[in-house]
Amino acid sequence: MLATGAVLVLVLTVDILQRWLNRSDLERIQGRWKVVSWVTAGRAVPHLEERYCIFKGGKMQYLEGNEDYWLDEDHQPGRFDLGTRFGIYELSGDSLRICVDMDPMLGDRPTAFESKPGSNYFLWVLQRE
């Protein structure tokens, strides 16, 4: 009887762990993230002490605004669209990188996590709080 109970606990634990590991990126991205690095057009943005993003459902709150976002994890890197702007993302544990072309009319989707001088790209590196 004791062995049967131990096996049941083990099976349930494995099932819970598998469900947790198989969560979608949309589920995993939810919550508050601290901005640890921010580069726009090749220039680092200073004073990041109080900068953060909150992902809740399909909304991202940052600075003083909310914006819709969309994830497509079927591509490598994943696609991250912020409103009408195209980007990419990489979610690894408690770290998140996002690179977006800030030009909503002529923008294209970045192919690398970089923001060079003269580009319209911003690059965020975030850490889950």
Residue pairs with C-beta under 8 A, 6 or more apart in sequence:
24 73
25 71
25 73
25 78
25 89
25 91
26 58
26 71
26 73
28 91
29 55
29 71
29 91
29 96
30 55
30 56
30 57
31 54
31 55
31 128
31 129
32 52
32 53
32 54
32 128
32 129
33 52
33 53
33 54
33 55
33 96
33 126
33 127
33 128
33 129
34 51
34 52
34 126
34 127
34 128
34 129
35 48
35 51
35 52
35 53
35 124
35 125
35 126
36 48
36 125
36 126
36 127
37 44
37 48
37 123
37 124
37 125
38 44
38 45
38 48
38 51
38 122
38 123
38 124
38 125
39 45
39 115
39 122
39 123
40 102
40 115
40 121
40 122
40 123
41 115
41 116
41 117
41 118
41 119
41 120
41 121
41 122
42 115
42 116
42 117
42 118
42 119
43 117
51 62
51 63
52 62
52 129
53 60
53 61
53 62
53 124
53 126
54 60
54 61
54 62
55 69
58 68
58 69
58 70
59 66
59 67
59 68
59 69
60 66
60 67
60 68
60 69
60 82
67 82
67 83
68 82
68 83
69 80
69 81
69 82
69 83
70 79
70 80
70 81
71 78
71 79
71 80
71 89
72 78
72 79
77 88
77 89
77 90
77 113
78 88
78 89
78 90
78 91
79 86
79 87
79 88
79 89
79 109
80 87
80 88
80 89
80 98
80 100
81 87
82 100
83 104
84 104
85 100
85 101
85 102
85 103
85 104
85 107
86 100
86 101
86 107
86 108
86 109
86 110
87 98
87 99
87 100
87 101
87 109
87 110
88 98
88 99
88 100
88 109
88 110
88 111
88 113
89 96
89 97
89 98
89 99
90 96
90 97
90 113
94 127
94 128
95 125
95 126
95 127
95 128
96 124
96 125
96 126
96 127
96 128
97 113
97 123
97 124
97 125
97 126
98 123
98 124
98 126
99 110
99 112
99 113
99 114
99 115
99 121
99 122
99 123
99 124
100 110
100 121
100 122
101 107
101 108
101 109
101 110
101 119
101 120
101 121
102 120
102 121
102 122
103 120
107 120
110 121
113 123
114 121
114 123
115 121
115 122
115 123
